[in-house]
Each structure stands twice: as structure tokens, then as C-alpha cells.
Amino acid sequence: MSLPSSHITSSTASEMASDMAPGQVTEHADLLRLDLQLCFALYSTSLAMTKVYKPMLAPLGLTYPQYLVMLLLWEQDGRTVNELGQILHLDSGTLTPLLKRLEAQGLVTRQRDAQDERRVRVSLSEQGTTLKRRAADVPAHMACKLALDGDEIGALRAQLNQLRDRLLVDQPPESPSH
């Protein structure tokens, strides 16, 4: 259902409720039921995904957020902290300690950019590069857990990315991290 305005009217709310759970929602108060909240479905699914990843990543010595950083560096080494933060939607207060832990594990190095001292570049160490081979089976294991085929995974990912982009369209940009 698309909404022509940014406000939800009584009739729109009732229509949304009937679309979400036909025959079950009869009052506005029912719209506050947790099981009808898209945000909770997304939140609990995110928690479940992280829980499933945990035993796959443990042998690699990575947490899920660290794995995301490593994926980006395996795609393109030498990214700036700002780039990593923007792509992962993480602020510097979250990202910096995570990068320090990866550095302490010997997986990455952090260095000031030679052309711009304000920027910090994160690069894979030899150990971080080698870890990519050990992590190669993680996506396939997750795909098996999801029990979805490639087309279904692609369609779901596209829908979620589109939803995220819609939600962020009017949001002010995060303050840059270095």
C-alpha cells in the first residue's frame, strides 16, 4: 500500500491494519500490537541472522560486525574509516573500537593517509588476506540455513535495500568518521 501523504489518517490506519492481519484488527489500539510491527519483524530477524552467523564466524575469530568490515576489505583493500562507516551505517564511536580489535588480532592495519592526514586507511594484513580463504564457505552455509534459492535471496535483499533507502532518504547524513 502506498501512502499519498506523510500522515496516516484513521481510515488509512484501519486499512493498513486490515491488510496486515485480515479479520483480526478491529481498533486503533490493535495497531500497537508487537506482532503487527514491521520494525519488530526486521529487528528480530536481524538478531536471528547474527545468532546463526556466530558459530560460523567463531572459528575465524570474528564477530558479525568484524566479518562485515572484512568483507568490505576483501572486496577493496585500503578503504578509509569514513568509507567503511558510510557503507556499514556505523558511526566512528562504534567502528573505531571494532577496527582496533581487528588490528590487535593482526588482521588489519590502520594508517594515516599520506595525501590527507585527516583520513585513516584500513588495510588487510597478510593474515587478514589469508583469512578470506577460510571464510569462503560462510555465504554458502548461510544460504543453506535460509532455505531460499538464489532468486529468492536476491529478491529479498533487493526489497530490504529498497526499504532501507526509503527510510534514509530524508535523514541527515551521519557525521563523518576519520
C-alpha positions as CSV (number, residue, x, y, z in Angstrom):
1,M,0.0,0.0,0.0
2,S,1.4,3.4,-0.9
3,L,0.5,6.5,1.2
4,P,-0.1,9.7,-0.7
5,S,0.9,11.9,2.3
6,S,3.2,11.6,5.2
7,H,0.3,11.4,7.6
8,I,-1.7,8.3,8.5
9,T,-5.3,9.0,8.8
10,S,-7.9,6.9,10.8
11,S,-9.1,5.3,7.6
12,T,-5.6,4.6,6.3
13,A,-4.6,3.1,9.7
14,S,-7.7,0.8,9.6
15,E,-6.9,-0.1,6.0
16,M,-3.3,-0.9,6.9
17,A,-4.4,-3.0,9.8
18,S,-6.8,-5.0,7.7
19,D,-4.0,-5.5,5.1
20,M,-1.7,-6.8,7.8
21,A,-4.0,-9.2,9.6
22,P,-7.4,-9.6,7.9
23,G,-10.3,-10.0,10.3
24,Q,-8.1,-9.7,13.4
25,V,-7.6,-6.0,13.9
26,T,-10.7,-4.1,15.0
27,E,-9.4,-1.0,16.8
28,H,-6.6,1.6,16.6
29,A,-5.1,0.1,19.8
30,D,-4.6,-3.1,17.8
31,L,-2.1,-1.2,15.6
32,L,0.2,-1.2,18.7
33,R,0.4,-5.0,18.8
34,L,4.0,-6.1,18.6
35,D,3.2,-8.9,16.1
36,L,1.9,-6.3,13.6
37,Q,5.1,-4.2,13.7
38,L,7.3,-4.4,10.7
39,C,10.2,-2.9,12.7
40,F,10.0,-5.8,15.2
41,A,10.0,-8.4,12.4
42,L,13.1,-6.8,10.9
43,Y,14.8,-6.4,14.4
44,S,14.1,-10.0,15.5
45,T,15.2,-11.3,12.1
46,S,18.4,-9.3,12.3
47,L,19.1,-10.9,15.8
48,A,18.3,-14.3,14.4
49,M,20.7,-13.8,11.5
50,T,23.5,-12.7,13.8
51,K,22.9,-15.7,16.1
52,V,23.2,-18.1,13.1
53,Y,26.4,-16.4,11.9
54,K,28.0,-16.7,15.3
55,P,29.1,-20.3,15.2
56,M,30.2,-19.9,11.5
57,L,32.4,-17.0,12.4
58,A,33.8,-18.2,15.7
59,P,36.4,-20.5,14.1
60,L,37.6,-17.4,12.1
61,G,37.8,-15.4,15.3
62,L,35.3,-12.8,14.0
63,T,32.2,-11.2,15.3
64,Y,29.4,-10.4,12.8
65,P,30.3,-6.7,12.6
66,Q,34.0,-7.6,12.2
67,Y,33.0,-10.0,9.4
68,L,31.2,-7.2,7.6
69,V,34.3,-5.0,7.8
70,M,36.5,-7.9,6.5
71,L,34.0,-8.5,3.6
72,L,34.4,-4.8,2.5
73,L,38.2,-5.0,2.8
74,W,38.3,-8.3,0.8
75,E,36.3,-6.5,-1.9
76,Q,38.6,-3.4,-1.9
77,D,41.6,-3.2,0.4
78,G,42.8,0.2,1.7
79,R,39.4,1.8,2.4
80,T,39.1,4.8,4.7
81,V,37.4,4.6,8.0
82,N,34.9,7.0,6.7
83,E,34.1,4.8,3.7
84,L,33.6,1.8,6.0
85,G,31.4,3.7,8.3
86,Q,29.2,5.1,5.4
87,I,28.8,1.7,3.8
88,L,28.1,-0.2,7.0
89,H,26.0,2.7,8.5
90,L,28.2,2.7,11.6
91,D,29.4,5.8,13.4
92,S,33.1,6.3,14.4
93,G,32.3,5.5,18.0
94,T,31.2,2.0,17.0
95,L,33.7,1.5,14.2
96,T,36.9,2.6,15.8
97,P,36.9,0.1,18.7
98,L,35.9,-2.7,16.2
99,L,38.9,-1.7,14.0
100,K,41.2,-1.6,17.0
101,R,40.2,-5.2,17.8
102,L,40.8,-6.4,14.3
103,E,44.2,-4.7,14.4
104,A,45.0,-6.3,17.7
105,Q,44.2,-9.7,16.1
106,G,46.7,-8.9,13.4
107,L,44.1,-8.9,10.6
108,V,44.3,-5.2,9.6
109,T,46.5,-2.1,9.9
110,R,45.4,1.5,10.3
111,Q,47.5,4.3,8.9
112,R,47.0,8.0,8.2
113,D,46.5,8.7,4.5
114,A,49.7,10.2,3.0
115,Q,47.7,12.7,0.9
116,D,45.3,13.7,3.7
117,E,46.4,13.3,7.3
118,R,42.8,13.6,8.5
119,R,41.9,10.3,6.8
120,V,42.8,6.9,8.2
121,R,43.1,4.0,5.8
122,V,42.4,0.4,6.8
123,S,44.4,-2.3,5.0
124,L,44.4,-6.0,5.3
125,S,47.5,-7.7,6.8
126,E,48.8,-10.9,5.3
127,Q,46.9,-12.7,8.0
128,G,43.7,-10.8,7.1
129,T,44.2,-11.7,3.4
130,T,44.7,-15.3,4.2
131,L,41.5,-15.4,6.3
132,K,39.5,-14.8,3.2
133,R,40.1,-18.4,2.1
134,R,38.9,-19.8,5.4
135,A,35.8,-17.5,5.2
136,A,34.9,-18.6,1.7
137,D,32.3,-21.2,2.8
138,V,30.4,-18.9,5.1
139,P,28.0,-17.5,2.5
140,A,27.1,-21.0,1.2
141,H,26.4,-22.2,4.8
142,M,24.2,-19.2,5.4
143,A,22.3,-19.8,2.1
144,C,21.6,-23.4,3.3
145,K,20.3,-22.1,6.6
146,L,18.0,-19.7,4.8
147,A,16.5,-22.5,2.7
148,L,15.9,-20.0,-0.2
149,D,17.1,-20.2,-3.7
150,G,19.4,-17.6,-5.3
151,D,16.5,-15.7,-6.9
152,E,14.6,-15.6,-3.7
153,I,17.6,-14.3,-1.8
154,G,18.3,-11.7,-4.4
155,A,14.6,-10.5,-4.4
156,L,14.5,-10.3,-0.6
157,R,17.9,-8.5,-0.5
158,A,16.6,-6.0,-3.1
159,Q,13.4,-5.4,-1.2
160,L,15.3,-4.8,2.1
161,N,17.8,-2.5,0.4
162,Q,14.9,-0.5,-1.2
163,L,13.2,-0.2,2.2
164,R,16.4,0.9,3.9
165,D,17.0,3.5,1.2
166,R,13.4,4.8,1.5
167,L,13.8,5.2,5.3
168,L,17.1,7.0,4.9
169,V,16.1,9.4,2.1
170,D,15.2,12.3,4.4
171,Q,17.6,11.6,7.1
172,P,20.6,14.0,7.7
173,P,23.9,12.4,6.9
174,E,25.9,10.9,9.7
175,S,28.8,13.0,10.9
176,P,31.9,11.7,9.1
177,S,34.3,9.4,10.9
178,H,38.0,9.6,10.1
